[in-house]
Amino acid sequence: MLVNKSSVTADPIIDVFLDALWSSKGLSNNTLASYGTDLRHFQRYLAAQQLNLLDASQETVRQYLAWRQEQGFAKSSSARLMSSLRRFYAYWLSLKRIAIDPCAKLASPKLSRGLPAALSEAEVDALLSEPAADDPIEIRDKAMLELLYATGLRVTELVSLTMDQISLRQGLVRITGKGGKERLVPLGELAVAEVDTYLSLARSELLKGKQSEVLFPSKRGTMMTRQTFWHRIKHYALRASIATELSPHTLRHAFATHLLNHGADLRVVQLLLGHSDLSTTQIYTHVAKARLQDLHRQHHPRG
């Protein structure tokens, strides 16, 4: 049973670990925050048993996972927690602060990998046609949607783009993705045209004389949050009467799926998406196969 959060002082070794992780791995603030949350949650569990983080045994970790299952925690949450614990204990083992890694022989909860929802090409066309051509905010949104579908960027990567990351002359955008890894992604003619229109007609009006390096500022002239842009996507989907369930990565999924459906090589899609491991990209092969099977059923005389 967990003790009250306020009655447990955070163990300083958590901050030491997170600082070391930040300096050596270059992880995002969101990832580091997730690790911190997982470790503090486990620390509170241990405190109820008069233990600290470096006292944990394999059996303690196993009991904690069983407790989480009884409490109804999602498998994905526990799988992420195991990833946090593995890194944490591997770090302290490397410094010889512990003799045995309590996670070394424990398996992570198995996850069923669902297919990401992807819009059809007709739905993408409908979505991208919704923003008006006479409103600065909607001109900006049109350019963002076109760029997102053309490049498969993460929404966080899109909203944080700066002016020096994009070259309309070369038709390229330079992205610093997860782990600080850089990649160059082609824009395509339509995205280049829409971004050019936005820069000519709308950006200065949104900034209202302010100076900013952000490519797509909010109406206040500051960097837009990913949540705000997610609401903008849902706004246009509602206007376009799109019934497909959306997620913040809807256009990223559509980008990958449509490339594969048109014959793109999986490794090329991997590079464009910024996936460090091909296995992460392989989920899209299932999407493409499912669509092909659906088309076969619909149109083949013996389908």
C-alpha positions as CSV (number, residue, x, y, z in Angstrom):
1,M,0.0,0.0,0.0
2,L,1.4,3.4,-0.9
3,V,2.0,6.0,1.7
4,N,0.8,9.6,1.2
5,K,2.9,11.4,-1.4
6,S,3.4,14.4,0.8
7,S,4.9,12.4,3.6
8,V,7.9,11.1,1.5
9,T,10.8,13.3,0.6
10,A,12.1,12.7,-2.9
11,D,15.3,10.6,-2.9
12,P,18.1,12.8,-4.2
13,I,19.6,9.9,-6.2
14,I,16.6,10.3,-8.6
15,D,17.8,13.8,-9.5
16,V,21.4,12.6,-9.8
17,F,20.3,9.9,-12.2
18,L,18.1,12.3,-14.2
19,D,20.9,14.8,-14.5
20,A,23.3,12.1,-15.7
21,L,20.8,10.9,-18.2
22,W,20.2,14.4,-19.5
23,S,23.9,15.1,-20.0
24,S,24.8,11.7,-21.6
25,K,21.7,10.8,-23.7
26,G,20.2,14.2,-24.6
27,L,16.7,13.0,-23.9
28,S,13.7,15.4,-24.1
29,N,12.3,17.1,-21.0
30,N,9.1,15.1,-21.4
31,T,11.0,11.8,-21.3
32,L,13.0,12.8,-18.3
33,A,9.8,13.9,-16.5
34,S,8.3,10.5,-17.2
35,Y,11.3,8.7,-15.7
36,G,11.2,11.0,-12.6
37,T,7.5,10.3,-12.1
38,D,8.0,6.5,-12.4
39,L,10.9,6.5,-10.0
40,R,9.2,8.6,-7.4
41,H,6.1,6.4,-7.6
42,F,8.2,3.3,-6.9
43,Q,10.1,5.2,-4.1
44,R,6.8,5.8,-2.3
45,Y,5.9,2.2,-2.6
46,L,9.2,1.2,-1.1
47,A,9.0,3.8,1.7
48,A,5.8,2.1,2.9
49,Q,8.1,-1.0,3.5
50,Q,10.9,1.0,5.1
51,L,13.1,0.5,2.0
52,N,14.8,3.0,-0.3
53,L,15.4,2.7,-4.0
54,L,18.9,1.1,-3.8
55,D,17.5,-1.6,-1.4
56,A,15.0,-3.0,-3.9
57,S,15.4,-6.7,-4.8
58,Q,14.1,-8.6,-7.8
59,E,11.2,-9.9,-5.6
60,T,10.3,-6.4,-4.5
61,V,10.1,-5.2,-8.1
62,R,8.0,-8.2,-9.0
63,Q,5.6,-7.6,-6.1
64,Y,5.3,-3.9,-7.2
65,L,4.4,-4.9,-10.7
66,A,1.8,-7.4,-9.3
67,W,0.4,-4.6,-7.1
68,R,0.1,-2.3,-10.1
69,Q,-1.8,-4.9,-12.0
70,E,-4.2,-5.3,-9.0
71,Q,-4.7,-1.6,-8.9
72,G,-5.7,-1.6,-12.6
73,F,-2.7,0.3,-14.0
74,A,-2.4,-0.1,-17.8
75,K,0.1,-2.5,-19.2
76,S,1.6,0.3,-21.3
77,S,2.2,2.3,-18.1
78,S,3.9,-0.6,-16.3
79,A,6.0,-1.3,-19.4
80,R,7.2,2.3,-19.4
81,L,7.9,2.1,-15.7
82,M,10.0,-1.0,-16.3
83,S,12.0,0.9,-18.9
84,S,12.6,3.6,-16.3
85,L,13.7,1.1,-13.6
86,R,16.0,-0.7,-16.0
87,R,17.9,2.5,-16.8
88,F,18.0,3.6,-13.2
89,Y,19.4,0.4,-11.8
90,A,21.8,-0.1,-14.8
91,Y,23.2,3.3,-14.0
92,W,23.8,2.6,-10.3
93,L,25.2,-0.8,-11.1
94,S,27.7,0.7,-13.4
95,L,28.8,3.0,-10.5
96,K,29.0,-0.1,-8.2
97,R,26.5,1.4,-5.8
98,I,24.5,-1.8,-6.1
99,A,25.8,-5.3,-6.5
100,I,22.8,-6.8,-8.4
101,D,20.4,-5.2,-10.9
102,P,16.9,-6.1,-9.5
103,C,15.4,-5.8,-13.0
104,A,18.0,-7.9,-14.9
105,K,15.9,-11.0,-15.1
106,L,12.4,-9.5,-15.1
107,A,10.3,-9.4,-18.3
108,S,8.4,-6.2,-19.2
109,P,4.6,-6.5,-19.5
110,K,3.8,-7.7,-23.0
111,L,1.9,-5.1,-25.1
112,S,-0.4,-5.7,-28.0
113,R,0.5,-3.2,-30.6
114,G,-2.6,-1.7,-32.1
115,L,-2.7,-0.3,-35.6
116,P,-2.5,3.5,-35.6
117,A,-5.5,5.2,-37.0
118,A,-4.7,6.7,-40.4
119,L,-6.8,8.9,-42.7
120,S,-7.6,7.8,-46.2
121,E,-6.1,9.9,-49.0
122,A,-9.6,11.3,-49.7
123,E,-10.0,12.3,-46.0
124,V,-6.5,14.0,-46.0
125,D,-7.6,16.0,-49.1
126,A,-10.8,17.0,-47.3
127,L,-8.9,18.0,-44.1
128,L,-6.3,20.0,-46.0
129,S,-8.9,21.8,-48.0
130,E,-10.8,23.2,-45.0
131,P,-8.7,26.2,-43.9
132,A,-9.8,29.5,-45.5
133,A,-7.5,31.4,-47.8
134,D,-8.4,34.9,-46.4
135,D,-7.7,34.4,-42.7
136,P,-4.1,34.7,-41.4
137,I,-4.7,32.0,-38.7
138,E,-6.2,29.6,-41.2
139,I,-3.5,30.4,-43.8
140,R,-1.0,29.4,-41.1
141,D,-2.9,26.3,-40.3
142,K,-3.1,25.3,-44.0
143,A,0.7,25.6,-44.3
144,M,1.2,23.6,-41.1
145,L,-1.2,20.8,-42.2
146,E,0.4,20.6,-45.6
147,L,3.9,20.5,-44.1
148,L,2.9,17.9,-41.6
149,Y,1.4,15.5,-44.2
150,A,4.3,16.1,-46.6
151,T,7.0,15.4,-44.0
152,G,5.6,13.1,-41.3
153,L,6.9,15.3,-38.5
154,R,5.9,14.8,-34.9
155,V,3.6,17.6,-33.8
156,T,6.2,18.7,-31.3
157,E,8.7,19.0,-34.1
158,L,6.3,21.0,-36.2
159,V,5.3,23.6,-33.6
160,S,8.9,24.2,-32.5
161,L,10.3,24.8,-36.1
162,T,12.3,27.9,-36.5
163,M,12.9,30.0,-39.6
164,D,16.4,28.7,-40.1
165,Q,15.3,25.1,-40.1
166,I,13.4,25.3,-43.4
167,S,14.7,26.0,-46.9
168,L,12.0,26.6,-49.5
169,R,14.6,27.0,-52.2
170,Q,16.0,23.6,-51.6
171,G,12.6,22.1,-50.5
172,L,14.0,20.7,-47.3
173,V,13.3,21.0,-43.5
174,R,16.0,20.2,-41.0
175,I,14.7,18.4,-37.9
176,T,16.3,17.8,-34.5
177,G,14.4,14.8,-33.3
178,K,14.5,12.5,-30.3
179,G,17.9,12.1,-28.7
180,G,19.1,15.2,-30.5
181,K,19.4,13.3,-33.8
182,E,19.2,15.5,-37.0
183,R,17.5,14.5,-40.2
184,L,16.7,16.3,-43.5
185,V,13.2,15.7,-44.8
186,P,11.9,16.8,-48.3
187,L,8.9,19.1,-48.4
188,G,7.2,18.5,-51.7
189,E,5.9,21.2,-54.1
190,L,2.5,21.7,-52.4
191,A,4.0,22.1,-49.0
192,V,6.6,24.6,-50.3
193,A,3.8,26.6,-52.1
194,E,1.6,26.8,-48.9
195,V,4.5,27.7,-46.6
196,D,5.6,30.4,-49.1
197,T,2.0,31.8,-49.2
198,Y,1.9,31.8,-45.5
199,L,5.2,33.6,-45.2
200,S,4.1,36.2,-47.7
201,L,0.6,36.9,-46.5
202,A,0.1,35.8,-42.9
203,R,3.2,35.5,-40.7
204,S,3.9,39.2,-40.2
205,E,0.2,39.8,-39.4
206,L,0.3,37.2,-36.7
207,L,3.5,38.6,-35.2
208,K,2.1,42.2,-35.2
209,G,5.6,43.7,-35.3
210,K,7.2,41.3,-32.8
211,Q,10.4,39.6,-33.5
212,S,10.4,35.8,-33.4
213,E,12.4,32.9,-34.9
214,V,9.4,30.6,-34.6
215,L,8.1,29.6,-38.1
216,F,4.5,29.1,-37.1
217,P,3.7,31.5,-34.1
218,S,0.5,31.6,-32.3
219,K,-1.8,34.7,-32.6
220,R,0.1,36.0,-29.5
221,G,3.3,35.8,-31.5
222,T,4.8,33.0,-29.3
223,M,5.4,29.3,-30.0
224,M,2.2,27.4,-30.3
225,T,1.7,24.4,-28.0
226,R,1.2,20.9,-29.4
227,Q,-2.2,20.8,-27.6
228,T,-3.3,24.0,-29.4
229,F,-2.4,22.6,-32.8
230,W,-4.1,19.3,-31.9
231,H,-7.3,21.3,-31.2
232,R,-6.9,23.0,-34.6
233,I,-6.7,19.6,-36.3
234,K,-9.9,18.5,-34.6
235,H,-11.6,21.7,-35.6
236,Y,-10.9,21.2,-39.3
237,A,-11.8,17.5,-39.1
238,L,-15.2,18.5,-37.7
239,R,-15.7,21.0,-40.4
240,A,-14.8,18.4,-43.0
241,S,-17.2,15.8,-41.5
242,I,-14.3,13.3,-41.0
243,A,-15.5,10.4,-38.8
244,T,-12.2,8.6,-38.4
245,E,-10.9,8.8,-34.9
246,L,-8.0,11.2,-34.8
247,S,-4.9,11.4,-32.7
248,P,-2.1,14.1,-32.4
249,H,-0.1,12.0,-34.9
250,T,-2.9,11.4,-37.4
251,L,-1.1,13.0,-40.3
252,R,2.2,11.4,-39.3
253,H,0.5,8.0,-39.5
254,A,-1.2,9.0,-42.8
255,F,2.2,10.1,-44.2
256,A,3.8,6.7,-43.4
257,T,0.9,4.6,-44.5
258,H,0.4,6.4,-47.8
259,L,4.1,6.3,-48.7
260,L,4.1,2.5,-48.1
261,N,0.8,2.0,-50.0
262,H,2.5,3.8,-53.0
263,G,5.5,1.5,-52.9
264,A,8.0,3.4,-50.7
265,D,10.8,1.3,-49.1
266,L,10.3,0.7,-45.3
267,R,13.9,1.9,-44.5
268,V,13.2,5.2,-46.4
269,V,10.1,5.7,-44.3
270,Q,12.1,4.9,-41.2
271,L,14.6,7.7,-42.0
272,L,11.9,10.2,-42.8
273,L,10.1,9.5,-39.6
274,G,13.3,9.7,-37.5
275,H,12.9,6.2,-36.0
276,S,16.2,4.9,-34.7
277,D,15.0,1.3,-34.9
278,L,13.4,-0.3,-37.9
279,S,11.1,-2.4,-35.7
280,T,9.3,0.9,-34.7
281,T,8.5,1.6,-38.3
282,Q,7.4,-2.0,-39.1
283,I,4.0,-1.4,-37.5
284,Y,3.1,0.5,-40.7
285,T,3.5,-2.5,-42.8
286,H,0.6,-4.0,-41.0
287,V,-1.5,-0.9,-41.8
288,A,-0.6,-1.1,-45.5
289,K,-1.4,-4.8,-45.6
290,A,-4.7,-4.3,-43.9
291,R,-5.7,-1.7,-46.5
292,L,-4.6,-3.9,-49.4
293,Q,-6.7,-6.7,-48.0
294,D,-9.7,-4.4,-47.6
295,L,-9.3,-3.2,-51.2
296,H,-9.1,-6.8,-52.3
297,R,-12.3,-7.8,-50.5
298,Q,-14.1,-4.8,-51.9
299,H,-13.1,-5.1,-55.6
300,H,-12.0,-8.6,-56.4
301,P,-14.8,-10.8,-57.8
302,R,-13.9,-13.6,-55.4
303,G,-12.8,-11.3,-52.5
